[in-house]
Amino acid sequence: MKVELIYAPGCVDCMAAKSALQSAAEAAVGGVEWIELNVLEALDYAVELGVLTLPALAIDGRLVFAALPTPAQLREELLRRADDD
Amino acid sequence: MPPVSASREQAPVLTIGKLAAAGEISPDALRYYESEGLLAPVARTESGYRQYGEEALRRVRFIKHAQACGFTLAEIRDLLQLRQTDSACCNDVRQRAIEKRLQLAAKIRTMQTMSAALDRLIAECADSSQPVDDCPILAALEQVNGDNGKNPAR
């Protein structure tokens, strides 16, 4: 599963939250591909995803969290998706 | 919400008419800014007329520039409050500018989609001499399934 964190450079909240989210994602399901995208380098892609506020989190190419989830929320979402597969 | 202060301890030098003329804006717009908490007079005369300090003109220009960049008045108030927040830094403003850029890009995409949809409708209506009852543009707009009238399921 591919998890993409879309962030604005210099975002203090993103940096503070990202390691806990990444750990939660990797612990929840196997084979998580964790990607961090600087929105200024991926603006078209962010628009395509429908990102309007930052930071945001996409899973498998779809915007799932328009604001950062808690690690528990992310874990739950990934487990639900793994179960659906 | 109290208006965002234009500056500290300014001498009242401008009437609303003079500020409006200098800022190339209407007096009604200035009153609206006041009601939205963006700009307040520094004083009122005994008769109740608004009086503004020199800083007010900078504030008016700030608001107009920000509107031209697509910011709403509520967002502009947020930007002005950031300027007065000691813990805020340029990154906070930058983040808002980036988000506005994303929102504008999304709007542009939506409008491009609308434009393409109109192009298709215009192309379908090549015979402009048809009676209006047979107009394919009107027929397509009446379709409820959004398929522009192409190959409707029968």
gemmi code that builds the backbone of each chain (N, CA, C; Angstrom):
import gemmi

chains = {
    "A": [
        ("MET", (0.849, -1.191, 0.000), (0.000, 0.000, 0.000), (0.890, 1.248, 0.000)),
        ("LYS", (0.459, 2.235, -0.792), (1.279, 3.452, -0.902), (0.626, 4.574, -0.085)),
        ("VAL", (1.393, 5.126, 0.841), (0.888, 6.225, 1.670), (1.698, 7.470, 1.344)),
        ("GLU", (0.999, 8.535, 0.963), (1.699, 9.760, 0.579), (1.316, 10.899, 1.518)),
        ("LEU", (2.316, 11.492, 2.120), (2.102, 12.678, 2.959), (2.434, 13.898, 2.097)),
        ("ILE", (1.437, 14.738, 1.870), (1.661, 15.944, 1.065), (1.785, 17.112, 2.033)),
        ("TYR", (2.902, 17.802, 1.967), (3.168, 18.831, 2.976), (3.720, 20.096, 2.327)),
        ("ALA", (3.592, 21.190, 3.068), (4.208, 22.451, 2.644), (5.566, 22.555, 3.312)),
        ("PRO", (6.594, 22.944, 2.567), (7.910, 23.049, 3.189), (7.871, 24.050, 4.347)),
        ("GLY", (8.548, 23.668, 5.417), (8.578, 24.550, 6.590), (7.439, 24.296, 7.550)),
        ("CYS", (6.596, 23.296, 7.226), (5.438, 23.010, 8.084), (5.901, 22.288, 9.350)),
        ("VAL", (5.802, 22.965, 10.460), (6.298, 22.411, 11.722), (5.425, 21.232, 12.166)),
        ("ASP", (4.104, 21.377, 11.996), (3.182, 20.310, 12.414), (3.469, 19.005, 11.674)),
        ("CYS", (3.772, 19.142, 10.364), (4.005, 17.930, 9.556), (5.214, 17.171, 10.072)),
        ("MET", (6.280, 17.945, 10.322), (7.513, 17.301, 10.762), (7.309, 16.616, 12.111)),
        ("ALA", (6.505, 17.261, 12.968), (6.279, 16.705, 14.298), (5.465, 15.416, 14.217)),
        ("ALA", (4.525, 15.374, 13.256), (3.597, 14.241, 13.209), (4.104, 13.084, 12.360)),
        ("LYS", (5.007, 13.371, 11.445), (5.241, 12.374, 10.392), (5.882, 11.076, 10.892)),
        ("SER", (6.813, 11.139, 11.834), (7.465, 9.885, 12.208), (6.486, 8.953, 12.916)),
        ("ALA", (5.598, 9.535, 13.742), (4.611, 8.687, 14.429), (3.649, 8.069, 13.410)),
        ("LEU", (3.274, 8.839, 12.399), (2.363, 8.307, 11.374), (3.041, 7.218, 10.552)),
        ("GLN", (4.285, 7.488, 10.190), (5.013, 6.494, 9.389), (5.172, 5.187, 10.174)),
        ("SER", (5.526, 5.301, 11.438), (5.685, 4.092, 12.261), (4.366, 3.344, 12.367)),
        ("ALA", (3.276, 4.102, 12.576), (1.959, 3.465, 12.712), (1.582, 2.749, 11.421)),
        ("ALA", (1.878, 3.370, 10.280), (1.531, 2.777, 8.989), (2.328, 1.494, 8.770)),
        ("GLU", (3.615, 1.553, 9.048), (4.468, 0.396, 8.789), (4.157, -0.755, 9.747)),
        ("ALA", (3.703, -0.393, 10.956), (3.373, -1.442, 11.923), (2.008, -2.075, 11.605)),
        ("ALA", (1.121, -1.286, 10.973), (-0.249, -1.767, 10.749), (-0.310, -2.836, 9.668)),
        ("VAL", (0.325, -2.572, 8.538), (0.276, -3.536, 7.426), (1.665, -3.693, 6.826)),
        ("GLY", (1.882, -4.821, 6.229), (3.186, -5.081, 5.626), (3.292, -4.385, 4.269)),
        ("GLY", (4.506, -4.092, 3.885), (4.751, -3.563, 2.538), (4.225, -2.172, 2.294)),
        ("VAL", (4.218, -1.344, 3.323), (3.785, 0.051, 3.128), (4.907, 0.840, 2.452)),
        ("GLU", (4.532, 1.544, 1.412), (5.494, 2.432, 0.759), (5.186, 3.846, 1.248)),
        ("TRP", (6.059, 4.402, 2.042), (5.832, 5.725, 2.658), (6.515, 6.787, 1.800)),
        ("ILE", (5.748, 7.746, 1.334), (6.302, 8.786, 0.455), (5.959, 10.161, 1.036)),
        ("GLU", (6.958, 11.039, 1.029), (6.693, 12.417, 1.470), (6.830, 13.341, 0.283)),
        ("LEU", (5.780, 14.101, -0.003), (5.765, 14.958, -1.184), (5.722, 16.426, -0.788)),
        ("ASN", (6.752, 17.149, -1.197), (6.731, 18.605, -1.042), (5.730, 19.145, -2.070)),
        ("VAL", (4.679, 19.801, -1.596), (3.601, 20.207, -2.506), (4.108, 21.134, -3.614)),
        ("LEU", (5.141, 21.900, -3.327), (5.637, 22.824, -4.351), (6.323, 22.078, -5.495)),
        ("GLU", (6.743, 20.842, -5.217), (7.378, 20.050, -6.279), (6.376, 19.098, -6.923)),
        ("ALA", (5.155, 19.068, -6.397), (4.158, 18.123, -6.929), (2.785, 18.792, -6.964)),
        ("LEU", (2.774, 20.046, -7.391), (1.527, 20.812, -7.305), (0.418, 20.208, -8.164)),
        ("ASP", (0.772, 19.834, -9.397), (-0.263, 19.289, -10.297), (-0.853, 17.999, -9.723)),
        ("TYR", (0.032, 17.176, -9.179), (-0.438, 15.907, -8.611), (-1.351, 16.176, -7.420)),
        ("ALA", (-0.957, 17.154, -6.581), (-1.768, 17.496, -5.407), (-3.153, 17.982, -5.846)),
        ("VAL", (-3.189, 18.786, -6.899), (-4.480, 19.286, -7.405), (-5.302, 18.108, -7.936)),
        ("GLU", (-4.632, 17.207, -8.626), (-5.315, 16.026, -9.156), (-5.936, 15.189, -8.026)),
        ("LEU", (-5.211, 15.105, -6.920), (-5.737, 14.352, -5.768), (-6.902, 15.081, -5.108)),
        ("GLY", (-6.964, 16.405, -5.327), (-8.019, 17.188, -4.686), (-7.574, 17.807, -3.367)),
        ("VAL", (-6.262, 17.935, -3.192), (-5.748, 18.537, -1.960), (-6.018, 20.044, -1.975)),
        ("LEU", (-6.691, 20.533, -0.945), (-6.967, 21.971, -0.844), (-6.349, 22.580, 0.403)),
        ("THR", (-6.071, 21.738, 1.388), (-5.412, 22.233, 2.596), (-4.246, 21.304, 2.911)),
        ("LEU", (-3.309, 21.838, 3.664), (-2.082, 21.088, 3.951), (-1.853, 21.018, 5.456)),
        ("PRO", (-1.247, 19.982, 5.953), (-0.835, 18.770, 5.231), (-2.040, 17.867, 4.949)),
        ("ALA", (-1.829, 16.936, 4.008), (-2.889, 15.989, 3.661), (-2.251, 14.616, 3.447)),
        ("LEU", (-3.085, 13.593, 3.455), (-2.540, 12.244, 3.330), (-3.357, 11.429, 2.329)),
        ("ALA", (-2.662, 10.852, 1.369), (-3.332, 10.040, 0.351), (-2.900, 8.585, 0.512)),
        ("ILE", (-3.822, 7.691, 0.183), (-3.501, 6.256, 0.212), (-3.814, 5.684, -1.155)),
        ("ASP", (-2.828, 5.035, -1.735), (-2.967, 4.427, -3.058), (-3.547, 5.413, -4.076)),
        ("GLY", (-3.005, 6.621, -4.066), (-3.383, 7.602, -5.084), (-4.722, 8.261, -4.874)),
        ("ARG", (-5.288, 8.148, -3.673), (-6.562, 8.814, -3.384), (-6.433, 9.615, -2.101)),
        ("LEU", (-6.967, 10.832, -2.131), (-6.945, 11.655, -0.927), (-7.886, 11.044, 0.102)),
        ("VAL", (-7.334, 10.650, 1.228), (-8.153, 10.007, 2.258), (-8.294, 10.916, 3.481)),
        ("PHE", (-7.228, 11.614, 3.818), (-7.293, 12.525, 4.963), (-6.936, 13.937, 4.497)),
        ("ALA", (-7.931, 14.849, 4.531), (-7.676, 16.236, 4.126), (-6.914, 16.988, 5.211)),
        ("ALA", (-6.939, 16.460, 6.427), (-6.079, 16.966, 7.504), (-5.403, 15.740, 8.097)),
        ("LEU", (-4.265, 15.922, 8.729), (-3.524, 14.745, 9.203), (-4.335, 13.956, 10.225)),
        ("PRO", (-4.377, 12.639, 10.052), (-5.071, 11.804, 11.042), (-4.164, 11.579, 12.250)),
        ("THR", (-4.727, 10.995, 13.276), (-3.875, 10.523, 14.374), (-3.275, 9.195, 13.910)),
        ("PRO", (-2.196, 8.748, 14.534), (-1.644, 7.435, 14.161), (-2.707, 6.335, 14.257)),
        ("ALA", (-3.581, 6.421, 15.267), (-4.618, 5.381, 15.438), (-5.607, 5.405, 14.258)),
        ("GLN", (-5.985, 6.594, 13.827), (-6.913, 6.705, 12.679), (-6.277, 6.151, 11.410)),
        ("LEU", (-5.006, 6.450, 11.216), (-4.315, 5.956, 10.023), (-4.227, 4.425, 10.071)),
        ("ARG", (-3.886, 3.903, 11.237), (-3.775, 2.456, 11.400), (-5.107, 1.787, 11.059)),
        ("GLU", (-6.178, 2.349, 11.590), (-7.509, 1.791, 11.365), (-7.859, 1.786, 9.872)),
        ("GLU", (-7.553, 2.893, 9.219), (-7.866, 3.007, 7.788), (-7.061, 1.989, 6.966)),
        ("LEU", (-5.796, 1.841, 7.299), (-4.955, 0.898, 6.551), (-5.413, -0.541, 6.797)),
        ("LEU", (-5.778, -0.854, 8.028), (-6.251, -2.209, 8.341), (-7.559, -2.497, 7.592)),
        ("ARG", (-8.426, -1.499, 7.540), (-9.702, -1.679, 6.844), (-9.460, -1.958, 5.352)),
        ("ARG", (-8.514, -1.214, 4.783), (-8.217, -1.411, 3.366), (-7.563, -2.765, 3.113)),
        ("ALA", (-6.675, -3.157, 4.030), (-6.016, -4.456, 3.876), (-7.056, -5.562, 3.947)),
        ("ASP", (-8.055, -5.373, 4.798), (-9.113, -6.367, 4.962), (-9.970, -6.456, 3.703)),
        ("ASP", (-10.184, -5.294, 3.054), (-11.001, -5.256, 1.833), (-10.315, -5.985, 0.678)),
        ("ASP", (-8.982, -6.007, 0.698), (-8.246, -6.573, -0.453), (-8.394, -8.095, -0.531)),
    ],
    "B": [
        ("MET", (-16.361, 39.602, 16.351), (-14.898, 39.673, 16.454), (-14.438, 41.134, 16.362)),
        ("PRO", (-13.541, 41.578, 17.253), (-13.094, 42.973, 17.166), (-12.256, 43.193, 15.919)),
        ("PRO", (-12.335, 44.396, 15.334), (-11.559, 44.646, 14.123), (-10.072, 44.493, 14.381)),
        ("VAL", (-9.369, 44.025, 13.356), (-7.928, 43.915, 13.476), (-7.374, 45.331, 13.464)),
        ("SER", (-6.606, 45.648, 14.484), (-6.125, 47.031, 14.622), (-5.223, 47.408, 13.459)),
        ("ALA", (-5.432, 48.584, 12.890), (-4.610, 49.016, 11.762), (-3.232, 49.444, 12.234)),
        ("SER", (-3.133, 50.040, 13.382), (-1.822, 50.355, 13.942), (-2.016, 50.932, 15.327)),
        ("ARG", (-0.936, 51.217, 15.961), (-1.020, 51.725, 17.323), (-1.004, 53.249, 17.328)),
        ("GLU", (-1.909, 53.806, 18.077), (-1.910, 55.232, 18.390), (-1.651, 56.112, 17.181)),
        ("GLN", (-2.573, 56.076, 16.234), (-2.406, 56.947, 15.083), (-3.247, 58.197, 15.247)),
        ("ALA", (-2.723, 59.296, 14.707), (-3.520, 60.518, 14.705), (-4.590, 60.384, 13.630)),
        ("PRO", (-5.827, 60.756, 13.947), (-6.862, 60.689, 12.926), (-6.662, 61.791, 11.892)),
        ("VAL", (-6.425, 61.395, 10.673), (-6.132, 62.397, 9.637), (-7.040, 62.283, 8.426)),
        ("LEU", (-7.709, 61.156, 8.273), (-8.480, 60.947, 7.043), (-9.959, 60.724, 7.346)),
        ("THR", (-10.779, 61.388, 6.582), (-12.210, 61.068, 6.638), (-12.448, 59.830, 5.769)),
        ("ILE", (-13.627, 59.284, 5.864), (-13.910, 58.087, 5.063), (-13.854, 58.413, 3.572)),
        ("GLY", (-14.295, 59.614, 3.215), (-14.282, 60.005, 1.803), (-12.859, 60.113, 1.267)),
        ("LYS", (-11.980, 60.715, 2.093), (-10.587, 60.872, 1.640), (-9.889, 59.519, 1.558)),
        ("LEU", (-10.145, 58.677, 2.551), (-9.526, 57.347, 2.520), (-10.043, 56.557, 1.315)),
        ("ALA", (-11.335, 56.670, 1.053), (-11.917, 55.951, -0.087), (-11.287, 56.419, -1.393)),
        ("ALA", (-11.133, 57.736, -1.528), (-10.558, 58.270, -2.769), (-9.105, 57.823, -2.910)),
        ("ALA", (-8.338, 57.910, -1.816), (-6.920, 57.541, -1.887), (-6.763, 56.047, -2.159)),
        ("GLY", (-7.666, 55.256, -1.616), (-7.558, 53.807, -1.782), (-8.299, 53.289, -3.008)),
        ("GLU", (-8.908, 54.195, -3.764), (-9.673, 53.831, -4.966), (-10.700, 52.751, -4.648)),
        ("ILE", (-11.526, 53.077, -3.694), (-12.518, 52.131, -3.218), (-13.719, 52.959, -2.751)),
        ("SER", (-14.864, 52.336, -2.605), (-16.042, 53.119, -2.212), (-16.139, 53.231, -0.687)),
        ("PRO", (-16.750, 54.302, -0.198), (-16.967, 54.404, 1.249), (-17.780, 53.222, 1.789)),
        ("ASP", (-18.725, 52.727, 0.995), (-19.504, 51.566, 1.440), (-18.602, 50.352, 1.667)),
        ("ALA", (-17.612, 50.192, 0.782), (-16.691, 49.059, 0.947), (-15.904, 49.205, 2.245)),
        ("LEU", (-15.513, 50.439, 2.563), (-14.777, 50.656, 3.826), (-15.655, 50.310, 5.029)),
        ("ARG", (-16.926, 50.686, 4.953), (-17.833, 50.346, 6.065), (-17.989, 48.827, 6.153)),
        ("TYR", (-18.008, 48.194, 4.992), (-18.127, 46.729, 4.987), (-16.878, 46.087, 5.604)),
        ("TYR", (-15.708, 46.592, 5.247), (-14.473, 46.085, 5.858), (-14.561, 46.206, 7.379)),
        ("GLU", (-15.112, 47.322, 7.823), (-15.239, 47.534, 9.271), (-16.167, 46.480, 9.885)),
        ("SER", (-17.281, 46.225, 9.197), (-18.229, 45.236, 9.747), (-17.635, 43.835, 9.731)),
        ("GLU", (-16.685, 43.613, 8.821), (-16.030, 42.300, 8.742), (-14.793, 42.217, 9.633)),
        ("GLY", (-14.530, 43.265, 10.381), (-13.405, 43.251, 11.320), (-12.048, 43.426, 10.677)),
        ("LEU", (-12.020, 44.089, 9.523), (-10.747, 44.241, 8.818), (-10.095, 45.606, 9.015)),
        ("LEU", (-10.895, 46.596, 9.263), (-10.357, 47.958, 9.323), (-11.305, 48.824, 10.148)),
        ("ALA", (-10.773, 49.421, 11.187), (-11.624, 50.265, 12.038), (-11.083, 51.687, 12.037)),
        ("PRO", (-11.957, 52.680, 12.145), (-11.464, 54.053, 12.283), (-10.756, 54.202, 13.628)),
        ("VAL", (-9.793, 55.122, 13.685), (-9.095, 55.317, 14.967), (-9.924, 56.191, 15.892)),
        ("ALA", (-10.849, 56.956, 15.319), (-11.672, 57.828, 16.158), (-12.935, 58.202, 15.401)),
        ("ARG", (-13.847, 58.840, 16.134), (-15.034, 59.418, 15.502), (-15.137, 60.860, 15.969)),
        ("THR", (-15.605, 61.707, 15.117), (-15.813, 63.101, 15.525), (-17.026, 63.152, 16.450)),
        ("GLU", (-17.246, 64.296, 17.024), (-18.407, 64.433, 17.912), (-19.700, 64.145, 17.173)),
        ("SER", (-19.685, 64.447, 15.880), (-20.887, 64.184, 15.078), (-20.985, 62.727, 14.641)),
        ("GLY", (-19.971, 61.943, 14.950), (-20.028, 60.521, 14.635), (-19.325, 60.119, 13.347)),
        ("TYR", (-18.672, 61.078, 12.676), (-17.988, 60.732, 11.428), (-16.719, 59.928, 11.716)),
        ("ARG", (-16.498, 58.945, 10.878), (-15.312, 58.096, 11.047), (-14.040, 58.874, 10.709)),
        ("GLN", (-12.993, 58.608, 11.461), (-11.695, 59.198, 11.157), (-10.634, 58.096, 11.188)),
        ("TYR", (-9.818, 58.101, 10.158), (-8.811, 57.043, 10.006), (-7.407, 57.628, 10.121)),
        ("GLY", (-6.475, 56.781, 10.541), (-5.070, 57.179, 10.570), (-4.418, 56.881, 9.223)),
        ("GLU", (-3.178, 57.316, 9.089), (-2.474, 57.111, 7.802), (-2.275, 55.623, 7.498)),
        ("GLU", (-2.141, 54.839, 8.536), (-1.921, 53.400, 8.342), (-3.090, 52.746, 7.611)),
        ("ALA", (-4.257, 53.376, 7.708), (-5.450, 52.788, 7.100), (-5.301, 52.620, 5.594)),
        ("LEU", (-4.606, 53.550, 4.964), (-4.447, 53.442, 3.507), (-3.607, 52.216, 3.142)),
        ("ARG", (-2.568, 51.968, 3.933), (-1.770, 50.738, 3.699), (-2.633, 49.505, 3.882)),
        ("ARG", (-3.492, 49.564, 4.900), (-4.378, 48.429, 5.172), (-5.327, 48.190, 3.990)),
        ("VAL", (-5.883, 49.263, 3.459), (-6.804, 49.132, 2.317), (-6.078, 48.502, 1.127)),
        ("ARG", (-4.868, 48.956, 0.891), (-4.101, 48.389, -0.245), (-3.777, 46.917, -0.006)),
        ("PHE", (-3.429, 46.600, 1.222), (-3.167, 45.192, 1.573), (-4.398, 44.339, 1.251)),
        ("ILE", (-5.559, 44.811, 1.700), (-6.790, 44.044, 1.500), (-7.068, 43.869, 0.002)),
        ("LYS", (-6.896, 44.943, -0.754), (-7.174, 44.856, -2.195), (-6.211, 43.898, -2.906)),
        ("HIS", (-4.930, 43.981, -2.538), (-3.958, 43.057, -3.159), (-4.302, 41.616, -2.825)),
        ("ALA", (-4.641, 41.392, -1.559), (-4.945, 40.020, -1.133), (-6.197, 39.513, -1.854)),
        ("GLN", (-7.184, 40.382, -2.026), (-8.390, 39.971, -2.766), (-8.045, 39.633, -4.211)),
        ("ALA", (-7.133, 40.418, -4.780), (-6.735, 40.160, -6.169), (-6.022, 38.813, -6.294)),
        ("CYS", (-5.432, 38.337, -5.199), (-4.777, 37.015, -5.204), (-5.764, 35.905, -4.855)),
        ("GLY", (-7.032, 36.251, -4.661), (-8.045, 35.221, -4.437), (-8.402, 34.979, -2.988)),
        ("PHE", (-7.812, 35.731, -2.067), (-8.146, 35.521, -0.661), (-9.517, 36.126, -0.353)),
        ("THR", (-10.300, 35.424, 0.448), (-11.588, 35.957, 0.894), (-11.336, 36.934, 2.045)),
        ("LEU", (-12.362, 37.703, 2.395), (-12.185, 38.655, 3.487), (-11.881, 37.933, 4.803)),
        ("ALA", (-12.498, 36.787, 5.018), (-12.212, 36.030, 6.244), (-10.741, 35.585, 6.256)),
        ("GLU", (-10.251, 35.167, 5.100), (-8.844, 34.742, 5.030), (-7.906, 35.940, 5.217)),
        ("ILE", (-8.323, 37.085, 4.699), (-7.493, 38.287, 4.851), (-7.427, 38.691, 6.326)),
        ("ARG", (-8.547, 38.557, 7.008), (-8.547, 38.862, 8.447), (-7.572, 37.930, 9.168)),
        ("ASP", (-7.562, 36.688, 8.746), (-6.645, 35.707, 9.323), (-5.190, 36.127, 9.066)),
        ("LEU", (-4.908, 36.576, 7.854), (-3.551, 37.022, 7.522), (-3.157, 38.239, 8.364)),
        ("LEU", (-4.095, 39.151, 8.528), (-3.800, 40.351, 9.314), (-3.555, 39.999, 10.779)),
        ("GLN", (-4.312, 39.023, 11.260), (-4.115, 38.615, 12.657), (-2.773, 37.911, 12.825)),
        ("LEU", (-2.385, 37.148, 11.803), (-1.068, 36.495, 11.856), (0.024, 37.535, 12.014)),
        ("ARG", (-0.153, 38.660, 11.305), (0.877, 39.703, 11.336), (1.052, 40.261, 12.749)),
        ("GLN", (-0.023, 40.167, 13.521), (0.048, 40.713, 14.877), (0.331, 39.645, 15.926)),
        ("THR", (0.535, 38.402, 15.454), (0.804, 37.321, 16.397), (2.309, 37.129, 16.509)),
        ("ASP", (2.825, 37.327, 17.691), (4.278, 37.281, 17.858), (4.865, 35.921, 17.493)),
        ("SER", (4.088, 34.853, 17.748), (4.648, 33.520, 17.516), (4.545, 33.098, 16.051)),
        ("ALA", (3.828, 33.886, 15.238), (3.679, 33.514, 13.830), (4.951, 33.856, 13.063)),
        ("CYS", (5.197, 33.103, 12.009), (6.357, 33.416, 11.183), (5.947, 33.380, 9.714)),
        ("CYS", (6.893, 33.718, 8.883), (6.592, 33.825, 7.448), (6.054, 32.510, 6.891)),
        ("ASN", (6.491, 31.384, 7.469), (6.013, 30.086, 6.982), (4.505, 29.932, 7.131)),
        ("ASP", (3.950, 30.562, 8.184), (2.500, 30.487, 8.378), (1.783, 31.184, 7.230)),
        ("VAL", (2.314, 32.322, 6.825), (1.727, 33.063, 5.711), (1.941, 32.279, 4.419)),
        ("ARG", (3.138, 31.719, 4.285), (3.475, 30.971, 3.072), (2.548, 29.769, 2.901)),
        ("GLN", (2.277, 29.091, 4.020), (1.388, 27.933, 3.943), (0.010, 28.352, 3.422)),
        ("ARG", (-0.488, 29.489, 3.903), (-1.795, 29.964, 3.433), (-1.731, 30.309, 1.948)),
        ("ALA", (-0.612, 30.888, 1.525), (-0.470, 31.229, 0.104), (-0.429, 29.948, -0.745)),
        ("ILE", (0.253, 28.915, -0.243), (0.326, 27.648, -0.988), (-1.061, 27.019, -1.082)),
        ("GLU", (-1.798, 27.048, 0.023), (-3.147, 26.473, -0.007), (-4.047, 27.249, -0.959)),
        ("LYS", (-3.896, 28.565, -0.965), (-4.699, 29.369, -1.910), (-4.334, 29.014, -3.341)),
        ("ARG", (-3.055, 28.796, -3.575), (-2.583, 28.411, -4.920), (-3.222, 27.087, -5.340)),
        ("LEU", (-3.289, 26.134, -4.396), (-3.923, 24.832, -4.683), (-5.401, 25.024, -5.012)),
        ("GLN", (-6.064, 25.873, -4.233), (-7.493, 26.088, -4.450), (-7.744, 26.749, -5.806)),
        ("LEU", (-6.870, 27.696, -6.168), (-7.029, 28.342, -7.477), (-6.802, 27.335, -8.601)),
        ("ALA", (-5.776, 26.492, -8.437), (-5.492, 25.486, -9.466), (-6.676, 24.528, -9.617)),
        ("ALA", (-7.312, 24.177, -8.494), (-8.472, 23.287, -8.560), (-9.627, 23.975, -9.289)),
        ("LYS", (-9.810, 25.262, -9.018), (-10.873, 26.003, -9.705), (-10.602, 26.083, -11.201)),
        ("ILE", (-9.336, 26.310, -11.544), (-8.975, 26.393, -12.969), (-9.300, 25.068, -13.659)),
        ("ARG", (-8.979, 23.977, -13.004), (-9.287, 22.656, -13.592), (-10.787, 22.495, -13.790)),
        ("THR", (-11.550, 22.886, -12.779), (-13.003, 22.768, -12.891), (-13.507, 23.595, -14.064)),
        ("MET", (-12.978, 24.796, -14.194), (-13.440, 25.667, -15.279), (-13.009, 25.124, -16.640)),
        ("GLN", (-11.822, 24.500, -16.688), (-11.393, 23.888, -17.954), (-12.341, 22.750, -18.336)),
        ("THR", (-12.773, 21.979, -17.341), (-13.723, 20.896, -17.599), (-15.046, 21.471, -18.117)),
        ("MET", (-15.493, 22.552, -17.478), (-16.734, 23.197, -17.925), (-16.582, 23.719, -19.348)),
        ("SER", (-15.436, 24.296, -19.613), (-15.180, 24.846, -20.945), (-15.193, 23.742, -22.002)),
        ("ALA", (-14.573, 22.599, -21.664), (-14.545, 21.473, -22.602), (-15.960, 20.938, -22.834)),
        ("ALA", (-16.769, 20.922, -21.757), (-18.148, 20.446, -21.907), (-18.923, 21.365, -22.848)),
        ("LEU", (-18.680, 22.665, -22.721), (-19.353, 23.610, -23.625), (-18.866, 23.429, -25.058)),
        ("ASP", (-17.561, 23.177, -25.217), (-17.023, 22.935, -26.570), (-17.753, 21.769, -27.229)),
        ("ARG", (-17.982, 20.701, -26.456), (-18.672, 19.529, -27.009), (-20.098, 19.891, -27.413)),
        ("LEU", (-20.770, 20.654, -26.553), (-22.144, 21.040, -26.865), (-22.199, 21.917, -28.114)),
        ("ILE", (-21.262, 22.834, -28.211), (-21.229, 23.738, -29.366), (-20.985, 22.937, -30.644)),
        ("ALA", (-20.089, 21.959, -30.567), (-19.784, 21.141, -31.754), (-21.006, 20.317, -32.158)),
        ("GLU", (-21.778, 19.876, -31.183), (-22.966, 19.071, -31.501), (-24.052, 19.888, -32.185)),
        ("CYS", (-23.998, 21.186, -32.021), (-25.030, 22.058, -32.565), (-24.500, 22.741, -33.832)),
        ("ALA", (-24.026, 21.936, -34.773), (-23.433, 22.516, -35.969), (-24.501, 23.167, -36.861)),
        ("ASP", (-25.712, 22.606, -36.838), (-26.778, 23.145, -37.690), (-27.585, 24.157, -36.864)),
        ("SER", (-27.173, 25.412, -36.976), (-27.783, 26.427, -36.129), (-29.153, 26.877, -36.615)),
        ("SER", (-29.571, 26.349, -37.775), (-30.872, 26.783, -38.308), (-32.018, 25.898, -37.826)),
        ("GLN", (-31.708, 24.877, -37.015), (-32.772, 24.005, -36.515), (-33.726, 24.784, -35.620)),
        ("PRO", (-34.989, 24.365, -35.562), (-35.884, 25.019, -34.608), (-35.382, 24.805, -33.186)),
        ("VAL", (-35.748, 25.740, -32.336), (-35.188, 25.703, -30.982), (-35.593, 24.422, -30.238)),
        ("ASP", (-36.761, 23.854, -30.616), (-37.186, 22.615, -29.962), (-36.213, 21.467, -30.225)),
        ("ASP", (-35.505, 21.547, -31.365), (-34.573, 20.474, -31.720), (-33.130, 20.805, -31.312)),
        ("CYS", (-32.967, 21.872, -30.592), (-31.591, 22.329, -30.282), (-30.861, 21.279, -29.442)),
        ("PRO", (-29.771, 20.736, -29.970), (-29.061, 19.697, -29.213), (-28.421, 20.210, -27.920)),
        ("ILE", (-28.126, 21.504, -27.878), (-27.536, 22.039, -26.642), (-28.582, 21.984, -25.526)),
        ("LEU", (-29.796, 22.451, -25.857), (-30.849, 22.416, -24.835), (-31.177, 20.971, -24.453)),
        ("ALA", (-31.185, 20.092, -25.461), (-31.486, 18.684, -25.182), (-30.427, 18.090, -24.263)),
        ("ALA", (-29.172, 18.421, -24.538), (-28.082, 17.861, -23.727), (-28.153, 18.390, -22.298)),
        ("LEU", (-28.498, 19.676, -22.166), (-28.585, 20.246, -20.815), (-29.744, 19.641, -20.032)),
        ("GLU", (-30.756, 19.137, -20.756), (-31.899, 18.531, -20.086), (-31.604, 17.115, -19.597)),
        ("GLN", (-30.549, 16.518, -20.168), (-30.207, 15.151, -19.757), (-29.875, 15.131, -18.273)),
        ("VAL", (-30.441, 14.179, -17.570), (-30.161, 14.131, -16.139), (-28.981, 13.225, -15.813)),
        ("ASN", (-28.576, 12.412, -16.787), (-27.523, 11.452, -16.448), (-26.125, 11.961, -16.810)),
        ("GLY", (-26.047, 13.219, -17.247), (-24.733, 13.820, -17.466), (-23.953, 13.247, -18.620)),
        ("ASP", (-24.642, 12.543, -19.530), (-23.889, 11.959, -20.642), (-23.969, 12.834, -21.888)),
        ("ASN", (-24.469, 14.075, -21.702), (-24.576, 15.018, -22.802), (-25.426, 14.500, -23.941)),
        ("GLY", (-26.272, 13.557, -23.661), (-27.191, 13.084, -24.679), (-26.604, 12.081, -25.633)),
        ("LYS", (-25.327, 11.697, -25.390), (-24.702, 10.745, -26.308), (-25.087, 9.329, -25.915)),
        ("ASN", (-25.524, 8.547, -26.888), (-25.849, 7.140, -26.694), (-26.678, 6.875, -25.439)),
        ("PRO", (-27.786, 7.579, -25.296), (-28.574, 7.308, -24.103), (-29.067, 5.869, -24.093)),
        ("ALA", (-29.082, 5.251, -22.931), (-29.556, 3.869, -22.829), (-31.046, 3.824, -23.108)),
        ("ARG", (-31.433, 2.940, -23.954), (-32.854, 2.836, -24.285), (-33.380, 1.472, -23.890)),
    ],
}
model = gemmi.Model(1)
for chain_id, residues in chains.items():
    chain = gemmi.Chain(chain_id)
    for i, (resn, *xyz) in enumerate(residues, 1):
        res = gemmi.Residue()
        res.name, res.seqid = resn, gemmi.SeqId(i, " ")
        for name, pos in zip(("N", "CA", "C"), xyz):
            atom = gemmi.Atom()
            atom.name, atom.element = name, gemmi.Element(name[0])
            atom.pos, atom.b_iso = gemmi.Position(*pos), 0.0
            res.add_atom(atom)
        chain.add_residue(res)
    model.add_chain(chain)
structure = gemmi.Structure()
structure.add_model(model)
structure.setup_entities()
